[in-house]
């Protein structure tokens, strides 16, 4: 049986970069602001003009969804 082809690192990176696009807008904004742009949760809440708890919840839900999608692969 032939060996499976090695995974293309470029394709894998591209998939990871596109993954936040699968999130609902509010969760995607929170994940991008926090993890890609380095905003703290209070800064993120201010930028999104939402209460702190809302920003924190959006971030938590977005990360939970991303982890579930990664696990399903």
Backbone torsions as a table, in degrees:
resi	resn	phi	psi	omega
1	UNK	NA	128.2	-178.0
2	UNK	-67.5	149.1	178.9
3	UNK	-69.9	146.7	177.2
4	UNK	-66.4	142.1	179.4
5	UNK	-63.9	144.8	178.9
6	UNK	-64.0	142.8	179.2
7	UNK	-68.2	136.0	179.4
8	UNK	-75.5	116.6	-178.0
9	UNK	-59.9	-34.5	179.0
10	UNK	-63.4	-46.2	180.0
11	UNK	-62.9	-39.3	179.4
12	UNK	-63.1	-45.4	178.5
13	UNK	-62.2	-40.8	-179.7
14	UNK	-63.9	-40.5	177.2
15	UNK	-62.7	-41.8	-179.4
16	UNK	-65.2	-40.1	-179.9
17	UNK	-66.3	-33.9	-178.1
18	UNK	-83.5	-15.4	-174.8
19	UNK	-55.5	-42.8	179.2
20	UNK	-59.2	-22.0	179.1
21	UNK	-63.9	-16.9	-179.2
22	UNK	-82.1	-11.0	-177.4
23	UNK	-81.7	154.6	169.7
24	UNK	-59.0	150.7	-173.9
25	UNK	-49.9	-47.8	-175.9
26	UNK	-62.5	-41.7	179.3
27	UNK	-70.4	-39.8	179.2
28	UNK	-61.7	-43.9	179.1
29	UNK	-59.8	-43.8	-179.4
30	UNK	-64.0	-45.4	-179.3
31	UNK	-63.9	-44.7	-179.2
32	UNK	-64.2	-46.8	-179.5
33	UNK	-60.9	-44.4	-174.7
34	UNK	-77.1	-53.2	-171.5
35	UNK	-89.0	-28.0	-179.0
36	UNK	-97.9	-33.1	-177.9
37	UNK	-104.9	-7.0	173.6
38	UNK	79.6	17.6	178.2
39	UNK	-69.3	142.9	169.7
40	UNK	-75.8	167.5	179.5
41	UNK	-63.0	-43.1	176.6
42	UNK	-61.1	-40.1	177.8
43	UNK	-64.8	-40.3	179.4
44	UNK	-63.1	-44.9	179.4
45	UNK	-60.2	-42.4	179.5
46	UNK	-65.3	-44.8	-179.5
47	UNK	-63.5	-36.8	-179.0
48	UNK	-87.3	-8.0	-179.1
49	UNK	57.5	48.0	176.8
50	UNK	-131.6	160.2	176.2
51	UNK	-61.7	155.3	179.3
52	UNK	-51.5	-48.9	-177.3
53	UNK	-62.8	-33.5	177.6
54	UNK	-67.5	-45.3	179.1
55	UNK	-61.2	-44.7	179.9
56	UNK	-62.5	-41.3	179.5
57	UNK	-65.4	-43.7	178.7
58	UNK	-60.7	-41.9	178.6
59	UNK	-64.3	-47.0	-179.6
60	UNK	-61.0	-45.9	-179.0
61	UNK	-66.3	-39.5	178.3
62	UNK	-64.1	-43.7	179.4
63	UNK	-66.6	-38.8	178.3
64	UNK	-60.6	-44.1	-179.9
65	UNK	-65.8	-42.2	178.9
66	UNK	-62.5	-42.1	179.0
67	UNK	-63.7	-41.5	179.5
68	UNK	-63.5	-42.0	178.5
69	UNK	-64.3	-40.8	178.8
70	UNK	-64.4	-38.9	179.2
71	UNK	-65.8	-34.2	-177.7
72	UNK	-74.1	-14.9	-179.0
73	UNK	-74.2	NA	NA
